Amino acid sequence: MIKVIGAGLAGAEAAYFLATHGVEVELTEMKPQKRTPAHSGEGFAELVCSNSLKSSDVYGNACGLLKEELRALGSLTMEAAEQTKVPAGGALAVDREKFSAYITEKLKRHERVHIVCREESELPESGIIATGPLTSEPLSKAIEGAFGGGLHFYDATAPVVSADSIDYSKTFSQSRYGKGEGDYINCPLTKEEYETFVKELVSAERAQLHAFEKREIFEGCMPVEIMASRGRETLRFGMLKPVGLETEGVRPYAVLQLRRENEAGTAYGLVGFQTNLKFGEQKRVFSLIPALKNAEFERYGVMHRNTFLESPKILNADFSVKNNPNLFFAGQITGVEGYVESAMSGLLAGVQAYLRANGRETLVPEDTCVCGALSRYIAAPNKHFQPMNASYGVLRPIEGVRDKKEKKRLLGERALREIARFRTLIEDKKE
């Protein structure tokens, strides 16, 4: 039996792969007995800062390509996403609660998955640790004692408003560049409204500001108020950019997009509005956006510390510990950043543990696919190691192709060939 600690995206993927390949799994999860500051539900694979799994463009976006790689490997995350998706233009977004419920039910019903509700406080001799970026204190101390501590940065989540509190007379429905069927609710701002909003946002009171240092905030989850403080026009080139959006043939000065949080469409998230403002300030400042003047907040944005290992010193590219090949880590604690990336690391850790349990050598995909490139990234020597999202920059380059669209297509085709090869090797068949 292989032990998997943590039933987030990574742990769920690892447990599912092992169970579906004939391995008995003990899956330990401390919820609902105990929760992290960022979690509220009782189910597994709970999504926190967004309900979006990013772009679905296989040949034009690195995360879209990564999702296709995971589908080819039988990912539970991708299966659940397909069953619980909600309209989101060119992105893959899901109903949070249904997504979590689907994965929870799938694991609870599997005859080889044995679920234990328990907070772990010691490192096991073997198995997979997938406790996430908010690993509880007892286990964090055990990890620090074994590996000399971890790094950390601060992560922020965006607020969610009730659908019936939005002033639709001040919105228009459209996906950027016409992708999708008007899946986003767009909240336009005039130049005057935008400048007032930015002024109030920058001066608004932040929660526990003394506890944070700018250098510890991950760029991919930068709070909107910090982005705004970089310059008056910064948001217009970021989360409030109007490019690709028009109302009555005119491009607004700035636009906030709202995205469905559930299939019923009763709640909408403020896209890109991760924040560390105090709750009262969030309501005051975000209500300056005309369409949100009377908005009712179902959930306010919060900020919390994410912890990750200094993986290049601790882990191999197969996610195993350098001095213990039978112990694996998976998820954001390894230094991959993002929901899909976390699921990927869990799936691959499951693959490696499966191979090890069957007396076989572990297999790391080549860096010609996103799975392999990210696996190798977390283990490569790096004095300034930071979390990494899926990106074309981590892939082995293709030389001699200047057209960007063509290069992305070729990168995608090459990646999927590598994943097909890797999958064949896992199943121990001839190439």
Buried (B, 14 or more C-beta within 10 A) or exposed (E): EBBBBBBBBBBBBBBBBBBBBEBEBBBBBBBEEEBBEBBEBEBBBBBBBBBBBBBBBBBBBBBBBBBBBBBBBBBBBBBBBEBBBBBBBBBBBBBBBBBBBBBBEBBEEBEBBBBEEEBBEEBBEBBBBBBBBBBBEEBBBBBEEBBEBBBBBBBBBBBBBBBEBBBEEBBBBBBBEEBBEEBBBBBBBEEEBBBBBBBBBBEBEBBEEEEBEEEBBBEBBBBBBBBBBEEEBBBBEBBBBBEEBBBEEEEBBBBBBBBBBBBEEEBBBBBBBBBBBBBEBBBBBBBBBBBBEEBEBBBBBBBBBBBBBBBBEBBBBBBBBEEEBBBBBBBBBBBBBBBBBBBBBBBBBBBBBBBBBEEEEBBBBBBBBBBBBBBBBBBEEBEEBEBBBBBBEBBBEBEEBEEEEEBBBBBBEBBBEBBBBBBEBBEEEEE
